[in-house]
């Protein structure tokens, strides 16, 4: 019996093949490029939903609720959760171990934690490639989850067709959400833990803040994901966005998302190439600076130009 | 009367000159390079303290307390607060407007908010250059403050001689701090709002978690910055680090910091050069992808190689 090739396994929607394929692109294996080529150059058919917000707002619980809704419709759901990297282990710190448990038996759900990494900091490992793989494997909905504080997380959201911003009442306050640049990027706003005091006030404040931004009026929805309250309304809002994104009218949205993918990929290629030399040269150049033989600017020039 | 040159103003420690100089490097003005050259290539004499932690933990209040302590010793203090950027305005969202007020009359204090920005996301505007300018202007202590969730914030902390991680009790929980990679980078840990329930337990948990990391044992200190409780102990811990960093034994620390500066500078040069072309080409290439004429990988190759 001939062994199935990895691209064939991915195209068949096999979860083990998908996991292997994503590991290949994450590790930057030489095979990864031919894998992506074999998967093909078709325009994407999946809906990509970005979910972001400060830590502790219950993004994962909301994502789990959305998975349940989509599985009821027999839509396959892939999740890529971008976690900050541990500087020591280099790996994502929570990982899929905990979250995957619940869906172990369901072949229509694939969850992957991915460490942000890299020289520039805050670059996602291989989000764009993972989306291509999940798309090819027939996952109709792909959710990208980020912590949503740093600029990098907001950059990743440019890959999504639709962005959901998750907040909770009393989180520092709304200024924190605003400060993180989250007021500008959301297509749907969620006040989770809606049974906490201050939830209604927060909905009203968010509505006001969001409307001030270029006259947009995205929905601001109160939910309690743990209790399941408000989830169906939230799901309807997501579904409306999905239908819009995949309709002929959604061409601009798909174009913007593809642009985000291309930029993300190009960015990583440039930085990966530089990383190795930088790690090698930086210490030597820094000691020249400390000893007064080079200015910081001169050292940086040498490091960025490659002319020693 | 001849007008004083900008480098001369900076070297004299004039705050207006310092502000102008930082604006020049932030904007990438052509004059900025000659300015930095004029300031000189001497190894740094300032102590650089990084302060990081999740949003809402009171980092700014702690920084204000440290400023007060250092001003009592007549040490000049410069603060560079790196804020997430608004994707629309491109500027830092809180800004120095609020915080500067308090110190308006004191020429020994300089506070500047700086937006993170750029193509790669999460890159600081010009932290390294600001440090060089503040150093040349005689600020003996330079504090870099970041939100400390994203990998990029952690990267910036590599510039600091000493890193203080600020937390509060009940912040989601300790997992969030751990997840953000903050357990590995701190030289001093602070549990702020120490009068809240759970503060003592958090100190004990943090002590345990930090000690598990490569056998380090940085202090974990309970403070209430608003009320001023525990501030003097915290200040002593910072002073101990400062003396260590500037002593002959601190050479490795200074070298590591200089390395962080050089890498940060080089990184920005590379990315700034790429940014312009990427913005121009990415939309066109994305539409080729959407229309099925290019794969994502091919588009990214074209964008990163510059070969069209």
Interface residues (C-beta under 8 A of the other chain):
Chain A: X33 X36 X37 X40 X41 X42 X43 X54 X55 X56 X83 X84 X85 X86 X87 X88 X93 X94 X116 X117 X118 X119 X120 X121 X122 X123 X128 X132 X147 X149 X150 X151 X152 X153 X154 X155 X156 X171 X172 X173 X175 X176 X178 X179 X180 X181 X184 X185 X213 X214 X251 X254 X255 X256 X258 X259 X261 X262 X263 X265 X266 X267 X269 X270 X271 X274 X278 X282 X283 X285 X286 X287 X289 X290 X291 X292 X293 X294 X295 X296 X297 X298 X299 X300 X301 X303 X304
Chain B: X33 X36 X37 X40 X41 X42 X43 X54 X55 X56 X83 X84 X85 X86 X87 X88 X93 X94 X116 X117 X118 X119 X120 X121 X122 X123 X128 X132 X147 X149 X150 X151 X152 X153 X154 X155 X156 X171 X172 X173 X175 X176 X178 X179 X180 X181 X184 X185 X213 X214 X251 X254 X255 X256 X258 X259 X261 X262 X263 X265 X266 X267 X269 X270 X271 X274 X278 X282 X283 X285 X286 X287 X289 X290 X291 X292 X293 X294 X295 X296 X297 X298 X299 X300 X301 X303 X304
